[in-house]
Amino acid sequence: MSTLYVIEQGAQLHKESRRLCVRKDGKLIQEIPLFKVDQVVLFGNISLTTPALKALLASNIDVVFLNQDGRYRGRLVGETPPHVALRMTQYQRAAQPADVLRLARSIVAGKIENMYHSLQRWARGRPEADISRALERLRAGPPAVWNAPDVPSLLGIEGSASGQYMYALGQLLTNPDFSFCRRVRRPPTDPVNALLSFGYVILTRRMESAVQSVGLDPYLGFLHGVAYNRPSLALDLIEEFRPIIVDSVVLRCINNRLLTLAHFQDHPPAGGEDDEEDAARPTSPPETVPAPQSAGQQPIWLTAEGKAVFLRELERRFQEEVQHPLTGERTSYLRVMELQAREMARCLREGDDYRPFVRR
């Protein structure tokens, strides 16, 4: 199963026989059998025909609407899974501070472990990359996590660890055209931050679908708490996947020169609709929260061609197979994300610890 991404402005999604077809001005641009799709992501001014809409709903295929630069607009989903008892348990756990702290600790510990092991993996054969301080700080992270007295303290530990990790990530870039030293969110002011923000949005929406498919409420989280129109549980569960999926693809695209500076621009994409209205909506997850912008720095956007390259590589990563340490099965990262949503459901039902996915 895979995601159908549609980025051609003015295109229309049709259902023809048992296939999804993307057409513009009568010309066929993309087509894929319906049974091979588990999610459709539409960027900007893309329309759907009524038969396509009905087929997607009948097949329980999510449709995610983003504006051209990747900001979330909404989702079209089928029926809500009838797991009322599970959602009630989720709400009960979220009302217990001890349960919230226990789950939040596991989430942060999993993220820090994956940041640590990812840096180690990427640095092999790169003795010139000085990331020893970051590795040392990350190695000290899990013990501090388990001693954190509350969620705000945990967020401080996570923020400090992520800062060290992001600086080290910049040291591992081998393409001299790109530089990176810290995370700048909305708006991203350099190509690396633009890629990270774009990738995290896609990752969040994939996890939101996984969370809903197992019957949990994606808007009630533990580390990220509750905020209006924020899929906090999906954000909780992507923490362990940020380094091993999105950050890994960003490094590969830049170091292997799959993306160049020509794939970025300093003005918003043209040809979409409602961009100003979308920019004003408070619908973006925390990874796109505004950050201070230095004088002279301008927001950076991916071009349409850059998006196509990055989405292709991101989808390849989603489909890449890995052995799950809990089940022993060899499966795709997309399936691993679903298994982690099921792991969260299990630990909520049983009152047990959440076991994050850690790739060593």
Protein Blocks (a to p, Z undefined) as FASTA:
>chain_A
ZZdddfbghiacddehjaccddeehiafbdcdfklpcbdcdehjadddfklmmmmmmnop
acddddfkopafbdcdddddfbfklmmmmmmmmmpmklmmmmmmmmmmmmmmmmmmmmmm
mmgoplklccklmmmmmmmmmmmmmmpcbfklmmmmmmmmmmmmmmmmmmmpcbfkbccf
bdcfbdcfbfklmmmmmmmmmmmmmmmmmmmmnopafklcfknopaehiafklmmmmmmm
mmmmmmmmmmmmmmnomacfklpcfbdcehiahklmmmmpcfbcfklgccdddehiacdd
ddfklmmmmmmmmmmmmmpccddfklopacdfklmmmmmmmmmmmmmmnopacdddddZZ
